[in-house]
Amino acid sequence: MKKLLLIMIFFLSLQATVYVNPSLVNKIEKAHGPFAKKRFYYLDKTLMSLQGTTDLSKLTEVNTFYNEVGYQIDQVTYNKSDYWATPWEFLGRDKGDCEDYVIAKYFALIYLGIDPKKLYFTYVRSSRFKGAHMVLTYFETPSSMPLVLDNNNHKVIPANRRPDLTPIYNFNGAAIVRASGEKKGKKVKSKKVHKQWDQLLIDIKGNKI
């Protein structure tokens, strides 16, 4: 819980600068071109329009905005088999895989004031694509049916209406827990995931583009 609290404080501290810092946007433009700068302009405009709206409105609009980014595997984009990009890398390059959509949506929603304890990186198995996949899930309460934000679907809908997805485990930055089955709620050890998460925070704090 202490680690999660520190993460929440870190996220909240980003609210003043994470999407509106002109110097960061200028760096992104130099790295990725004027079209990238325009994408961040529209992102800022979208987030500004969502201030003070309901959680569902924020979830829906953020999901729709980022789903306009093109899908591309890490091996092609970064020459790595598995890479967690910062929101700036993802939107600047206008390419990413499922983890990148989740990360970008997660940070945008935290910026909009949604409680981090309600949001999870959820690893699932997709029957549609016959393989592993990641989505962002939102739990109104710990026992609520989660809402699913998926880069393959513009609609934010309850998990029980996504029979194509089988949840494996949830990750909230502090712990990984089983998301289904007899061991649901039990913690899972994964040095790889925690290492990726820790590196992501370092990269975000350093404004990696």
Backbone torsions as a table, in degrees:
resi	resn	phi	psi	omega
1	MET	NA	-35.5	179.6
2	LYS	-62.0	-42.2	179.4
3	LYS	-64.4	-40.8	178.9
4	LEU	-64.1	-39.0	178.2
5	LEU	-62.1	-42.9	178.7
6	LEU	-63.5	-38.4	178.2
7	ILE	-64.4	-43.1	179.4
8	MET	-60.9	-43.2	178.7
9	ILE	-62.6	-41.5	178.6
10	PHE	-61.6	-45.5	-179.3
11	PHE	-62.3	-45.9	-177.7
12	LEU	-64.7	-30.5	179.8
13	SER	-69.7	-17.2	-179.9
14	LEU	-80.3	-13.0	-168.9
15	GLN	-58.7	-32.5	-176.0
16	ALA	-77.5	-21.9	-170.9
17	THR	-131.3	-16.4	-165.0
18	VAL	-61.3	-31.3	-178.2
19	TYR	-117.6	-9.7	-172.1
20	VAL	-117.9	5.4	-178.5
21	ASN	-70.6	109.8	-176.8
22	PRO	-60.0	-35.8	-178.4
23	SER	-66.7	-35.7	177.3
24	LEU	-67.4	-43.6	179.0
25	VAL	-62.4	-38.4	178.0
26	ASN	-64.4	-39.0	177.2
27	LYS	-65.0	-39.7	179.1
28	ILE	-64.3	-40.8	178.4
29	GLU	-61.9	-42.2	179.2
30	LYS	-64.8	-36.3	-177.6
31	ALA	-79.4	-36.7	-170.2
32	HIS	-124.2	-1.8	175.3
33	GLY	99.5	169.3	-175.6
34	PRO	-65.0	-29.3	178.9
35	PHE	-64.8	-34.1	177.8
36	ALA	-64.1	-41.9	178.4
37	LYS	-60.7	-39.8	179.6
38	LYS	-64.6	-37.6	178.1
39	ARG	-61.3	-41.4	179.7
40	PHE	-71.0	-29.8	175.0
41	TYR	-62.6	-46.2	-179.7
42	TYR	-70.7	-30.6	174.4
43	LEU	-63.2	-48.3	179.7
44	ASP	-60.1	-41.8	179.4
45	LYS	-62.6	-42.5	178.9
46	THR	-63.3	-45.6	-178.8
47	LEU	-66.0	-38.2	177.8
48	MET	-62.4	-38.6	-178.7
49	SER	-69.8	-18.0	-176.8
50	LEU	-95.8	-3.9	178.6
51	GLN	-60.3	128.6	177.2
52	GLY	82.2	3.3	178.7
53	THR	-89.7	177.6	-179.1
54	THR	-72.6	161.0	176.8
55	ASP	-58.9	-40.2	-178.3
56	LEU	-64.0	-39.4	177.7
57	SER	-63.2	-42.6	179.3
58	LYS	-63.7	-45.2	179.8
59	LEU	-60.1	-46.3	-176.2
60	THR	-65.8	-47.9	-175.8
61	GLU	-70.9	-38.8	178.1
62	VAL	-66.9	-41.2	177.8
63	ASN	-60.6	-45.4	-179.7
64	THR	-64.2	-44.2	-178.1
65	PHE	-58.9	-52.4	-174.8
66	TYR	-73.2	-24.3	178.8
67	ASN	-70.1	-8.5	174.9
68	GLU	-76.8	-15.9	177.8
69	VAL	-71.9	141.6	-178.4
70	GLY	-74.3	144.1	178.2
71	TYR	-82.8	136.3	174.5
72	GLN	-156.4	135.9	-176.8
73	ILE	-69.8	154.3	-177.6
74	ASP	-59.7	-34.9	-177.2
75	GLN	-60.3	-35.5	178.9
76	VAL	-80.6	-44.3	-174.8
77	THR	-73.8	-43.6	-173.0
78	TYR	-121.8	0.5	-177.1
79	ASN	59.0	36.3	176.3
80	LYS	-135.5	149.1	-177.7
81	SER	-73.8	-29.1	-179.1
82	ASP	-151.8	112.5	-176.0
83	TYR	-138.5	132.3	176.9
84	TRP	-98.5	107.8	-176.7
85	ALA	-83.2	149.7	172.1
86	THR	-70.0	160.3	175.7
87	PRO	-57.5	-29.5	-178.5
88	TRP	-72.8	-40.7	176.5
89	GLU	-63.6	-45.7	-175.9
90	PHE	-61.6	-53.3	-177.5
91	LEU	-75.3	-33.3	178.4
92	GLY	-63.7	-43.2	179.4
93	ARG	-80.8	-19.8	-177.9
94	ASP	61.9	32.3	178.0
95	LYS	-149.6	148.8	175.0
96	GLY	177.6	171.6	177.1
97	ASP	-106.2	-172.9	-170.0
98	CYS	-58.5	-38.0	179.3
99	GLU	-63.1	-36.3	-177.9
100	ASP	-67.9	-38.1	175.1
101	TYR	-61.2	-45.3	-178.4
102	VAL	-61.7	-46.9	-179.1
103	ILE	-60.6	-47.8	-178.0
104	ALA	-63.0	-43.5	179.3
105	LYS	-65.4	-41.3	-178.8
106	TYR	-58.5	-50.3	-177.9
107	PHE	-67.6	-37.7	178.3
108	ALA	-63.7	-40.7	-179.4
109	LEU	-70.0	-36.2	174.8
110	ILE	-63.3	-42.9	177.1
111	TYR	-57.3	-35.6	-179.7
112	LEU	-81.3	0.5	173.7
113	GLY	97.0	7.9	176.8
114	ILE	-73.1	136.8	-177.7
115	ASP	-61.6	121.0	179.5
116	PRO	-57.1	-26.3	-179.2
117	LYS	-69.8	-10.7	178.5
118	LYS	-94.6	-8.3	-174.0
119	LEU	-111.4	138.7	-179.9
120	TYR	-138.6	141.5	164.4
121	PHE	-78.1	118.6	-176.8
122	THR	-116.0	118.4	176.2
123	TYR	-83.4	130.2	-177.5
124	VAL	-132.9	166.9	169.0
125	ARG	-109.9	126.7	-177.2
126	SER	-98.6	121.1	176.4
127	SER	-74.2	-24.7	179.3
128	ARG	-67.2	-42.9	-178.1
129	PHE	-105.2	-1.1	175.9
130	LYS	54.7	52.1	179.2
131	GLY	-175.8	-177.5	-179.6
132	ALA	-72.5	150.3	-176.6
133	HIS	-154.4	160.0	175.3
134	MET	-128.5	138.1	176.0
135	VAL	-131.1	165.0	173.1
136	LEU	-99.5	133.7	178.8
137	THR	-120.5	148.7	-178.7
138	TYR	-123.5	123.5	177.9
139	PHE	-110.3	113.2	177.6
140	GLU	-60.1	-41.6	171.7
141	THR	-134.5	163.2	-179.8
142	PRO	-55.9	-27.3	-177.8
143	SER	-100.7	1.6	-178.3
144	SER	-71.7	154.5	169.4
145	MET	-68.6	122.7	-176.3
146	PRO	-71.1	151.0	171.0
147	LEU	-92.7	143.5	-174.3
148	VAL	-110.4	127.6	172.3
149	LEU	-108.7	113.6	-171.3
150	ASP	-126.7	134.7	179.0
151	ASN	-66.9	-12.3	178.5
152	ASN	-97.0	7.3	-177.2
153	ASN	-151.8	122.4	-179.5
154	HIS	-74.7	-17.2	-179.4
155	LYS	-88.4	137.8	173.4
156	VAL	-94.4	110.8	-174.3
157	ILE	-132.7	158.6	-179.8
158	PRO	-61.3	149.1	-177.6
159	ALA	-60.4	-30.5	-178.8
160	ASN	-73.0	-5.3	174.2
161	ARG	-104.6	12.3	175.5
162	ARG	-120.7	68.1	-178.7
163	PRO	-64.0	-14.1	178.4
164	ASP	-75.9	-11.2	-178.2
165	LEU	-112.2	126.7	174.8
166	THR	-109.9	112.3	-178.5
167	PRO	-67.4	138.5	179.7
168	ILE	-107.8	-58.6	173.0
169	TYR	-154.6	158.7	179.7
170	ASN	-108.7	144.2	179.3
171	PHE	-131.2	131.1	-178.5
172	ASN	-121.8	16.7	-179.4
173	GLY	95.3	-26.8	180.0
174	ALA	-108.2	-34.1	-175.9
175	ALA	-151.8	154.7	173.9
176	ILE	-110.9	128.6	-178.9
177	VAL	-131.0	150.7	176.6
178	ARG	-61.7	137.8	-176.9
179	ALA	-102.5	-5.8	-179.7
180	SER	-160.0	173.2	177.4
181	GLY	82.4	-173.9	-177.0
182	GLU	-63.9	-29.0	-178.1
183	LYS	-96.7	21.1	179.8
184	LYS	-55.5	129.8	-179.6
185	GLY	92.9	-11.3	179.7
186	LYS	-79.0	141.7	-179.0
187	LYS	-71.8	147.0	178.3
188	VAL	-122.1	136.6	178.7
189	LYS	-90.1	132.2	177.3
190	SER	-153.7	96.8	178.6
191	LYS	-61.8	-33.5	-177.9
192	LYS	-62.8	-47.7	-178.3
193	VAL	-64.1	-45.1	179.7
194	HIS	-64.3	-36.7	178.2
195	LYS	-65.7	-42.1	178.1
196	GLN	-63.5	-41.6	-179.9
197	TRP	-64.2	-47.6	-179.7
198	ASP	-61.1	-40.9	178.8
199	GLN	-67.5	-37.1	177.9
200	LEU	-60.5	-44.7	179.4
201	LEU	-62.0	-39.6	177.6
202	ILE	-63.0	-44.6	-178.4
203	ASP	-66.6	-37.6	178.6
204	ILE	-68.2	-44.5	178.9
205	LYS	-61.9	-31.5	178.9
206	GLY	-88.5	5.9	179.2
207	ASN	55.0	45.9	-179.2
208	LYS	-66.8	127.3	-179.5
209	ILE	-121.8	NA	NA
